[in-house]
Structure formats: structure tokens, C-alpha cells
Amino acid sequence: MINNRLKHFLFVTCLFSVTSIAALWSWNTLSELFDWSSAQYKHVLAIFILFMIVKWSLFGRYRTLSPFVKGNPDHSL
């Protein structure tokens, strides 16, 4: 059980690191092409935290749209 949690934690940590570095690299590449301001790693972290806050506030554990998408007859519009 603990080994599965550790694997999950390491997977999420590595995925977050790779995604954030790729986002920083792609933004800075586009900023050179279009003369935008370049970003630092702290800006990428702030955007990811903002995305997580918006996701949790709109699609929290009990506020999902899955019953509507799956066509559950108990939750009809």
C-alpha cells in the first residue's frame, strides 16, 4: 500500500516537473519570436497553482459534471 502511494507520488512529482519545465521553455521560445516578456520558473509555478485553484473551485469532489456527461438518468437537466 505504501509502495503504491510512493510510486504515485513520485510519478506526479516527475510529471509536474517535466510539464512545468516544458511550459517555461515553450513560453520563453514564443516570447523570443513575438517580442513578449520572458518568464521565470516562479511565474510558471504561479500559473500552475492558479490552474489548480480554479480546477478545485469549479470541479471539486462533489461538483463534477460526470453524471451529466455519462447520461445518468438520476441527474437529468
ZANURO-534864 format. One record per residue: residue in one letter; x, y, z of N, C-alpha, C, CB in turn; residue number from 1. Coordinates in Angstrom, 2 decimals, padded with zeros to 5 digits, always signed. Glycine has a CB too. Layout:
<sites>
[site 'A', [X, Y, Z], [X, Y, Z], [X, Y, Z], [X, Y, Z], NUM]
...
</sites>
This chain:
<sites>
[site 'M', [+000.82, -001.19, +000.00], [+000.00, +000.00, +000.00], [+000.87, +001.26, +000.00], [-000.94, +000.00, +001.21], 1]
[site 'I', [+001.85, +001.28, +000.88], [+002.73, +002.45, +000.95], [+003.57, +002.55, -000.32], [+003.64, +002.38, +002.21], 2]
[site 'N', [+003.97, +001.40, -000.86], [+004.76, +001.40, -002.07], [+003.97, +001.98, -003.24], [+005.23, -000.02, -002.39], 3]
[site 'N', [+002.68, +001.68, -003.34], [+001.84, +002.25, -004.39], [+001.69, +003.76, -004.22], [+000.47, +001.59, -004.39], 4]
[site 'R', [+001.55, +004.22, -002.99], [+001.45, +005.65, -002.74], [+002.75, +006.36, -003.10], [+001.09, +005.92, -001.29], 5]
[site 'L', [+003.87, +005.72, -002.78], [+005.16, +006.31, -003.11], [+005.35, +006.38, -004.62], [+006.30, +005.50, -002.46], 6]
[site 'K', [+004.97, +005.32, -005.33], [+005.06, +005.34, -006.79], [+004.18, +006.44, -007.37], [+004.67, +003.98, -007.37], 7]
[site 'H', [+002.97, +006.57, -006.85], [+002.06, +007.60, -007.34], [+002.62, +008.99, -007.06], [+000.67, +007.44, -006.68], 8]
[site 'F', [+003.14, +009.20, -005.87], [+003.72, +010.50, -005.51], [+004.91, +010.84, -006.41], [+004.16, +010.50, -004.05], 9]
[site 'L', [+005.79, +009.87, -006.64], [+006.94, +010.11, -007.49], [+006.52, +010.37, -008.94], [+007.91, +008.93, -007.43], 10]
[site 'F', [+005.52, +009.65, -009.42], [+005.02, +009.86, -010.78], [+004.45, +011.26, -010.94], [+003.96, +008.82, -011.13], 11]
[site 'V', [+003.64, +011.69, -009.99], [+003.04, +013.02, -010.06], [+004.10, +014.10, -009.95], [+001.99, +013.19, -008.96], 12]
[site 'T', [+005.07, +013.91, -009.08], [+006.14, +014.89, -008.93], [+006.96, +015.01, -010.21], [+007.05, +014.50, -007.76], 13]
[site 'C', [+007.32, +013.89, -010.80], [+008.08, +013.92, -012.06], [+007.26, +014.51, -013.19], [+008.55, +012.52, -012.44], 14]
[site 'L', [+005.99, +014.16, -013.26], [+005.13, +014.71, -014.30], [+004.98, +016.22, -014.16], [+003.75, +014.04, -014.26], 15]
[site 'F', [+004.81, +016.69, -012.93], [+004.71, +018.13, -012.69], [+006.00, +018.84, -013.07], [+004.37, +018.40, -011.23], 16]
[site 'S', [+007.13, +018.26, -012.71], [+008.42, +018.89, -013.03], [+008.64, +018.98, -014.53], [+009.57, +018.10, -012.38], 17]
[site 'V', [+008.38, +017.89, -015.22], [+008.58, +017.89, -016.67], [+007.61, +018.85, -017.36], [+008.41, +016.47, -017.23], 18]
[site 'T', [+006.37, +018.86, -016.92], [+005.37, +019.73, -017.53], [+005.70, +021.20, -017.28], [+003.98, +019.41, -016.98], 19]
[site 'S', [+006.10, +021.53, -016.07], [+006.41, +022.93, -015.78], [+007.66, +023.40, -016.52], [+006.60, +023.12, -014.28], 20]
[site 'I', [+008.65, +022.55, -016.65], [+009.85, +022.93, -017.41], [+009.51, +023.08, -018.88], [+010.98, +021.88, -017.22], 21]
[site 'A', [+008.68, +022.20, -019.42], [+008.28, +022.31, -020.82], [+007.46, +023.57, -021.05], [+007.48, +021.07, -021.25], 22]
[site 'A', [+006.61, +023.93, -020.10], [+005.81, +025.15, -020.24], [+006.71, +026.38, -020.21], [+004.76, +025.24, -019.13], 23]
[site 'L', [+007.69, +026.40, -019.33], [+008.63, +027.52, -019.28], [+009.44, +027.63, -020.57], [+009.58, +027.37, -018.08], 24]
[site 'W', [+009.92, +026.51, -021.05], [+010.70, +026.51, -022.29], [+009.86, +026.99, -023.47], [+011.25, +025.12, -022.57], 25]
[site 'S', [+008.63, +026.49, -023.58], [+007.79, +026.88, -024.71], [+007.41, +028.36, -024.63], [+006.53, +026.01, -024.77], 26]
[site 'W', [+007.11, +028.86, -023.43], [+006.77, +030.28, -023.31], [+007.96, +031.16, -023.68], [+006.31, +030.59, -021.88], 27]
[site 'N', [+009.13, +030.81, -023.19], [+010.30, +031.63, -023.49], [+010.68, +031.54, -024.97], [+011.48, +031.19, -022.63], 28]
[site 'T', [+010.41, +030.42, -025.61], [+010.64, +030.31, -027.05], [+009.68, +031.22, -027.81], [+010.49, +028.86, -027.53], 29]
[site 'L', [+008.42, +031.18, -027.43], [+007.44, +032.05, -028.09], [+007.71, +033.53, -027.79], [+006.03, +031.69, -027.64], 30]
[site 'S', [+008.20, +033.81, -026.61], [+008.48, +035.21, -026.27], [+009.61, +035.78, -027.11], [+008.82, +035.34, -024.78], 31]
[site 'E', [+010.57, +034.95, -027.48], [+011.63, +035.42, -028.37], [+011.10, +035.68, -029.77], [+012.77, +034.41, -028.42], 32]
[site 'L', [+010.16, +034.85, -030.21], [+009.63, +035.01, -031.56], [+008.74, +036.24, -031.71], [+008.84, +033.78, -031.95], 33]
[site 'F', [+007.94, +036.52, -030.68], [+006.95, +037.60, -030.78], [+007.29, +038.82, -029.94], [+005.62, +037.08, -030.38], 34]
[site 'D', [+008.51, +038.91, -029.42], [+008.96, +040.03, -028.59], [+008.09, +040.25, -027.35], [+008.98, +041.29, -029.41], 35]
[site 'W', [+007.70, +039.16, -026.71], [+007.00, +039.24, -025.44], [+008.03, +039.21, -024.32], [+005.96, +038.07, -025.28], 36]
[site 'S', [+007.57, +039.44, -023.11], [+008.50, +039.34, -021.98], [+008.72, +037.87, -021.63], [+007.95, +040.12, -020.75], 37]
[site 'S', [+009.92, +037.56, -021.22], [+010.23, +036.18, -020.87], [+009.76, +035.89, -019.44], [+011.75, +035.90, -021.01], 38]
[site 'A', [+009.55, +034.62, -019.16], [+009.05, +034.20, -017.86], [+010.16, +033.52, -017.07], [+007.84, +033.25, -018.01], 39]
[site 'Q', [+010.00, +033.54, -015.76], [+010.89, +032.80, -014.87], [+010.13, +031.60, -014.34], [+011.42, +033.70, -013.71], 40]
[site 'Y', [+010.85, +030.70, -013.69], [+010.21, +029.48, -013.20], [+009.14, +029.79, -012.15], [+011.26, +028.55, -012.60], 41]
[site 'K', [+009.33, +030.84, -011.37], [+008.33, +031.18, -010.36], [+007.01, +031.60, -011.00], [+008.85, +032.31, -009.46], 42]
[site 'H', [+007.06, +032.17, -012.21], [+005.83, +032.55, -012.90], [+005.07, +031.30, -013.37], [+006.14, +033.45, -014.10], 43]
[site 'V', [+005.81, +030.30, -013.82], [+005.17, +029.05, -014.24], [+004.52, +028.36, -013.05], [+006.20, +028.11, -014.92], 44]
[site 'L', [+005.20, +028.35, -011.91], [+004.61, +027.76, -010.71], [+003.35, +028.49, -010.29], [+005.63, +027.76, -009.56], 45]
[site 'A', [+003.36, +029.80, -010.40], [+002.18, +030.58, -010.03], [+001.00, +030.27, -010.96], [+002.49, +032.08, -010.07], 46]
[site 'I', [+001.26, +030.09, -012.25], [+000.19, +029.74, -013.19], [-000.37, +028.37, -012.87], [+000.71, +029.78, -014.64], 47]
[site 'F', [+000.51, +027.38, -012.57], [+000.02, +026.05, -012.23], [-000.81, +026.08, -010.95], [+001.20, +025.09, -012.07], 48]
[site 'I', [-000.40, +026.85, -009.97], [-001.17, +026.96, -008.73], [-002.52, +027.62, -009.01], [-000.39, +027.76, -007.66], 49]
[site 'L', [-002.53, +028.63, -009.86], [-003.79, +029.27, -010.24], [-004.72, +028.29, -010.96], [-003.52, +030.48, -011.13], 50]
[site 'F', [-004.16, +027.49, -011.87], [-004.97, +026.48, -012.55], [-005.55, +025.46, -011.58], [-004.15, +025.77, -013.62], 51]
[site 'M', [-004.76, +025.05, -010.58], [-005.25, +024.08, -009.60], [-006.36, +024.68, -008.75], [-004.10, +023.60, -008.71], 52]
[site 'I', [-006.23, +025.94, -008.37], [-007.27, +026.60, -007.57], [-008.57, +026.70, -008.37], [-006.81, +027.99, -007.13], 53]
[site 'V', [-008.46, +027.09, -009.64], [-009.66, +027.19, -010.48], [-010.29, +025.82, -010.68], [-009.32, +027.81, -011.85], 54]
[site 'K', [-009.47, +024.79, -010.90], [-010.00, +023.44, -011.08], [-010.72, +022.97, -009.83], [-008.87, +022.48, -011.44], 55]
[site 'W', [-010.11, +023.16, -008.67], [-010.73, +022.71, -007.43], [-011.98, +023.50, -007.10], [-009.74, +022.81, -006.29], 56]
[site 'S', [-012.02, +024.78, -007.45], [-013.21, +025.56, -007.14], [-014.36, +025.24, -008.09], [-012.89, +027.05, -007.19], 57]
[site 'L', [-014.05, +024.97, -009.35], [-015.11, +024.66, -010.31], [-015.48, +023.19, -010.33], [-014.70, +025.09, -011.68], 58]
[site 'F', [-014.50, +022.32, -010.22], [-014.73, +020.89, -010.33], [-014.22, +020.17, -009.11], [-014.08, +020.33, -011.59], 59]
[site 'G', [-014.73, +020.52, -007.95], [-014.34, +019.85, -006.73], [-014.84, +018.44, -006.70], [-014.83, +020.61, -005.52], 60]
[site 'R', [-014.66, +017.78, -005.59], [-015.04, +016.38, -005.48], [-016.52, +016.17, -005.69], [-014.64, +015.83, -004.13], 61]
[site 'Y', [-017.35, +017.05, -005.19], [-018.79, +016.87, -005.29], [-019.43, +017.75, -006.36], [-019.43, +017.15, -003.97], 62]
[site 'R', [-018.63, +018.50, -007.09], [-019.17, +019.39, -008.12], [-018.69, +018.99, -009.50], [-018.79, +020.83, -007.84], 63]
[site 'T', [-018.81, +017.73, -009.85], [-018.35, +017.28, -011.15], [-019.52, +017.26, -012.12], [-017.69, +015.90, -011.07], 64]
[site 'L', [-019.19, +017.26, -013.38], [-020.21, +017.19, -014.43], [-020.36, +015.78, -014.98], [-019.86, +018.14, -015.55], 65]
[site 'S', [-019.71, +014.79, -014.37], [-019.72, +013.44, -014.92], [-021.12, +012.82, -014.97], [-018.83, +012.56, -014.11], 66]
[site 'P', [-022.03, +013.04, -014.00], [-023.37, +012.46, -014.17], [-024.09, +013.02, -015.39], [-024.20, +012.71, -012.93], 67]
[site 'F', [-023.82, +014.27, -015.74], [-024.47, +014.85, -016.91], [-023.84, +014.34, -018.20], [-024.39, +016.38, -016.86], 68]
[site 'V', [-022.55, +014.15, -018.18], [-021.85, +013.69, -019.37], [-022.16, +012.23, -019.65], [-020.34, +013.90, -019.23], 69]
[site 'K', [-022.22, +011.41, -018.61], [-022.47, +009.99, -018.78], [-023.93, +009.69, -019.10], [-022.07, +009.24, -017.54], 70]
[site 'G', [-024.79, +010.65, -018.92], [-026.19, +010.41, -019.22], [-026.91, +009.68, -018.09], [-026.32, +009.63, -020.49], 71]
[site 'N', [-026.54, +009.95, -016.86], [-027.16, +009.32, -015.71], [-028.61, +009.81, -015.59], [-026.37, +009.62, -014.42], 72]
[site 'P', [-029.59, +008.91, -015.61], [-030.99, +009.36, -015.56], [-031.39, +009.98, -014.23], [-031.89, +008.20, -015.85], 73]
[site 'D', [-030.59, +009.74, -013.17], [-030.93, +010.32, -011.87], [-030.66, +011.81, -011.82], [-030.15, +009.62, -010.77], 74]
[site 'H', [-029.78, +012.30, -012.66], [-029.40, +013.71, -012.66], [-029.70, +014.33, -014.02], [-027.89, +013.88, -012.30], 75]
[site 'S', [-030.93, +014.41, -014.36], [-031.27, +014.99, -015.65], [-031.35, +016.50, -015.55], [-032.60, +014.42, -016.18], 76]
[site 'L', [-031.10, +017.16, -016.65], [-031.17, +018.62, -016.68], [-032.61, +018.98, -016.79], [-030.33, +019.23, -017.84], 77]
</sites>
